[in-house]
Amino acid sequence: MMHYGYGMGRLETFIIPLLLIGLIIYIIIKFSQDHKSSTKEEKENAIAILNERFAKGEISEEEYQRKKKLIKNQ
């Protein structure tokens, strides 16, 4: 019987779902990498601010050490 282009063939039936799954996996991986880098940057910024406050004498050494430990453990 002749096929006149109606519907999808077997190959397309498998390729389209695989492409969609691949796209979803790519988006998930990309999002998780962006989240990790932003978290690292946030910690670095927080420690920089903490160092500045300690250098200005706004916080004691004890408070500095305690807050630094809290930031690094997050």
BELSULPE-V327136 format. One record per residue. N is the residue number from 1. PHI is phi in whole degrees, -180 to 180 (NA if undefined). D_LAST is the distance of its C-alpha to the last C-alpha in Angstrom with 1 decimal. Layout:
BEGIN
<<N;PHI;D_LAST> <N;PHI;D_LAST>>
END
This chain:
BEGIN
<<1;NA;65.5> <2;-85;64.3> <3;-106;60.8> <4;-101;60.9> <5;89;57.2> <6;-86;56.4> <7;80;53.1> <8;-113;50.8> <9;-79;51.6> <10;-64;49.8> <11;-63;47.9> <12;-65;46.5> <13;-63;45.6> <14;-93;43.1> <15;-70;42.0> <16;-61;40.8> <17;-62;38.4> <18;-65;37.1> <19;-64;36.5> <20;-64;34.7> <21;-63;32.5> <22;-61;31.8> <23;-64;30.9> <24;-63;28.5> <25;-63;26.7> <26;-59;26.7> <27;-64;25.1> <28;-63;22.4> <29;-64;21.6> <30;-61;21.8> <31;-63;19.5> <32;-68;16.7> <33;-68;17.2> <34;-63;17.2> <35;-65;13.9> <36;-63;12.2> <37;-68;14.0> <38;-69;13.2> <39;-66;9.4> <40;-64;10.1> <41;-63;12.7> <42;-63;10.7> <43;-63;8.4> <44;-62;11.9> <45;-65;13.6> <46;-64;11.5> <47;-68;12.2> <48;-62;15.7> <49;-65;16.3> <50;-61;15.1> <51;-61;17.5> <52;-65;20.2> <53;-64;20.0> <54;-67;20.3> <55;-65;23.2> <56;-80;24.9> <57;84;24.8> <58;-75;23.1> <59;-131;20.7> <60;-79;21.5> <61;-65;20.3> <62;-61;18.9> <63;-66;16.9> <64;-59;15.8> <65;-63;14.6> <66;-64;12.8> <67;-70;10.9> <68;-62;10.3> <69;-64;8.9> <70;-62;6.5> <71;-65;5.5> <72;-68;5.6> <73;-84;3.8> <74;-80;0.0>>
END
